[in-house]
């Protein structure tokens, strides 16, 4: 859980925003903050001093709901002593559980799905006027098209500006909501709906504004960014030229002052050769990509409905390595998918050895209500999953440590993002390969890109020394 830092302004009400889960939620929280600033709210770090607490929830694991309910219990105690406090629950748990959540936690004033963020100010006013809980769930593209107001008032998250006035170096921009893929383990199509892309001009405008306000790195976000714009073209096949997503990357990369452009998540099924080619042509894309494979066995991938085989995945990795020989690739992996045999799990270990990922996000399979795989009969027991996860993580730890240690003695261009809160004077940044670098400095490095000699490494991060002599404070 990440609390957004507070900003300085002079409004009349205070909001505390708690963000759980993925970068999409971080971006959504920033958009909600932007909307609330328009209603004269300012951020506070403390729920006790807030007039409104927003819990932006994540539903990726079953335990998420229990955590939300437990947190709501704590907030309810604050509300008992401060009856004017409003509680809004947003994000994927709100969408997935809907009004059932209100029955379990009647202290919620506003319940809002991730596709309805623009409704937050209106629902808060209605809740205050009626003293009742207000709900807005679901996804709006089709209803909006019916009444012809799609871009006039837009109820999807993508339509809200995300400018908060904070001079942050690294910012997120949503480019597409939802997913059309229905992988059998995944709840996203149920909680975030079908794909809805933002118009290119709107994305460009928001990214340009963020750069003008100090952003040096932009990460374009979507559940499947490679599908960007296909809904606007009424197709589900990425054109041979890489389609609208490649055009969008070219356009955003051209923004003057932007130093680095990243994107996530890129589904290997829709990953094209022109997109791989762009990595060589456009240095702002850096030398890193997250390409989630999920498993290293064709039968498992087919049962997951990933629409890609191990050989096809390896071919796409090869495309990238032909363009950028030292490209860093990370991935997502699920262990213990229903029916996964020991031999099939071994395929995942083999793939990790073969690809030499820079890092992985590895999870035990967790059945999500409403998904196809939750109904599969051959669920794997917890002990087997624990054991497989431990083996997978041990293998990846060895690879990550080896790759990081190979960085020692290299000079890397590091974009510094923040100063450590626990260790003042330690600045943290990232290399073009998306490796984290920690540097001690007496001057403020935030927002500066500097040449750093790497002098040490472990499986988590690199350490080094800035080479330039004449550093200026940005
Ligand atoms: S592509 Fe990603 S978001 Fe879409 S269903 Fe599959 S795992 Fe979920």
Boltz pocket constraint, residues with backbone or C-beta under 6 A from the ligand:
constraints:
  - pocket:
      binder: B
      contacts: [[A, 179], [A, 180], [A, 181], [A, 182], [A, 183], [A, 186], [A, 187], [A, 188], [A, 189], [A, 223], [A, 224], [A, 267]]
      max_distance: 6.0
